[in-house]
């Protein structure tokens, strides 16, 4: 199971910089970069809510589930 983060998509739609978003949400640009690049292991609901408020979007606009690649698995015949 993989969770994809689409913060960069919403930033582009809102014509907003990472620095501006971080300042308005109240987190450091470094922590926002970790989240934006999909390296975060967790996100607080309060942070997610603040991101949604500033970007005027829903949580599903920022996070989505992607199935893992199963190319290496054997197929049953």
C-alpha positions in Angstrom: 0.0 0.0 0.0 1.4 3.4 -1.0 0.0 6.8 -0.2 0.7 9.5 -2.9 0.9 13.1 -1.8 -0.4 15.7 -4.3 0.5 18.9 -2.4 2.5 20.1 -5.4 -0.5 19.8 -7.6 -2.6 22.0 -5.3 0.3 24.5 -4.9 0.4 24.9 -8.7 -3.4 25.3 -8.9 -3.3 28.0 -6.2 -0.2 29.6 -7.6 1.4 29.4 -4.2 5.0 28.7 -3.2 6.1 26.1 -0.7 7.4 28.9 1.6 4.1 30.8 1.6 2.1 27.6 2.3 4.5 26.6 5.1 4.2 30.1 6.7 0.4 30.2 6.4 0.0 26.6 7.8 2.5 27.2 10.6 5.1 24.5 9.8 8.7 24.8 8.7 9.4 24.6 4.9 11.6 21.6 5.6 8.8 19.7 7.3 6.4 20.7 4.4 9.0 19.4 1.9 9.2 16.0 3.7 5.4 15.8 3.5 5.2 17.0 0.0 7.9 14.6 -1.3 6.1 11.6 0.3 8.9 10.9 2.8 6.7 11.5 5.9 5.5 8.5 7.9 2.5 10.3 9.4 0.7 13.6 9.3 -1.3 15.2 12.1 -4.9 15.8 11.5 -4.4 19.4 12.6 -1.7 19.9 10.0 -3.9 18.2 7.3 -6.8 20.4 8.3 -4.6 23.5 8.1 -3.3 22.5 4.7 -6.9 22.0 3.5 -8.0 25.4 4.9 -5.2 27.3 3.3 -5.4 25.5 0.0 -9.2 25.5 0.1 -9.4 21.8 -0.7 -10.4 18.4 0.7 -8.0 15.8 2.2 -8.6 13.6 -0.8 -7.2 16.4 -3.0 -3.9 16.1 -1.2 -3.6 12.3 -0.4 -4.5 9.3 -2.5 -3.9 5.6 -2.3 -2.0 3.8 -5.0 -1.6 0.0 -5.3 1.9 -1.3 -5.1 3.5 -2.6 -8.3 3.1 -6.4 -8.4 5.3 -7.0 -11.4 7.7 -9.1 -9.4 5.1 -11.6 -8.2 4.4 -14.9 -9.9 1.1 -15.2 -11.7 -1.1 -18.3 -11.2 -1.7 -20.3 -14.4 
